[in-house]
Amino acid sequence: MKLTHEQLLCISEFAKLTGVIPKDCIIGEKILSFLVEKKQLGKAIGRRARNLRKLEEKTKKRVEVIALTQDIKDFIREALKAEPKKLEKNGKRITVTFSPEDRIKIMKKTAKLKRIKLFAERNFGVVLLFRY
């Protein structure tokens, strides 16, 4: 995985403010998304989300922190706050199906889905396909 100069700068700033080195970063127009180890999530966010607010003030963008887990199913569950009903693996493609009630929640998060797909591809080496 190659990171751009801008991503490296954001990762460096995040590490300075939080004391946690993120594994990955996605820079959007209005949002910065960081991927950190699950056990370091609390430290990265800070008490009462203090670290996130400082970074948001500095960058003038919303900051999102997503937990990185060892298992792709756990990663999806943590990132979307929804339980995948079924995962079908076909080579490097994974089709994820959710229950009808979770589908409604997930369909509202299309921008977040794109970031999660990108994180999955760069960190797990798989292509996620979401079936609604």
N, C-alpha and C positions, 0 to 999 in steps of 0.2 A: 504494500500500500504506500503510495506516494502522497505526501502532503504538500500543499502550496505554501509559499512564503507567508501569505496572509493567515492561513490556518495555523502555521507554526507560531506566529505572533499571538494569535488568540489563545492557543494552548499555553504558551508561556505566561501570558497575563492571567489566565485562569489558575495556573499553578502558583503564581506569586500570591494571588489573593486568597486561595483556598488551602494551599499546602498539598493539593492532590494533583497528580499528573494525569490528565485524561488520555484515554487510548485513541480517541478520534474526535474530530470536530467537523461540523457542517455549518457553513456560513450562508445564511439566507438574507433576503433583503431586510426583513424585520425581525429575524430571530437567529440566535446562535444556539446550536445544539451540541452538547458535549456528551461523550460516552465515557463513563467511569466504572471501575470495578464496584460490584454491588456492596462489598464491605466498606467501601470508602464513600458511599453515597451521602451519608449523614454529614460527614466532615466536609464534603464538597459543597453541600447546600448551606451548612452553617446553622447556628441557632436562630430560629425565627427567620430563616432564609436570608440572613444578613449578607452572606457572601454573594448570593445571586443578585440581590438589590445593588450591591456595590458595583458589580460587573455590568449590570443593566444601566446604571447611571453613567459609568465610564464609556460604554460602547453605544449608548442610545438605542439599544436593541433588547428585545425580550430574550432571556436566557433560559434554556431548558437543559436539564441534566437527566440522562437516561442510564439505567443500571445495565452493565455488561455482565452476563452470566456465562457459564460454560456450555449450557444447553440451549439450543435455538428455541425450544418450546418455552423455557423459562424466560428467555429474552423477550419473546413476543408477549407473554403474559405480563411481565413487569412493565414493558414499554406502553402497552395499550390498556392496561388495567382490565383485561378481559381474558377469559380462559378459552384457548383454542379447543374446539370440539374435536377436530381431526387434522392431522398433518399427513399429507401424502408426499413421499419423497420419490422423485423420478430423476435420477442423476443428480445434477446440481440445482434442480428446481424443486421447491417445496410449495405445495398448494395448501393453504391454511383455510380451514372452514370454521366458522363460529356459530353459536346458537342464535336463533332469531332475535332474542332480546339483546344480545351483545352486538349483533350486526348494526342495529340502530345507533348505538353509541359510537361504533367504529366508523360508520359512514360519515359522521360529522367531523371526523379527524383526517380528512384526505391529505392535507399538507403534512401532517405528522406521519401518515402511512408512507409517504414518499421518502421521508427522512429515515424511517425505520428500515425500509427496503434497501436504501443506500448503505446504512450501517451494517445490515446483515450481509450484503454483498461484499463490502470491504473487510469485515472482521470475521465472518464465518465462511466466506467463499460460496455462498448460495444465493439463488434468486428466489425471492418470495413472491408468490402469487396469492392474493387474497380473494377468496370466493365468498360473495355475499349472498 
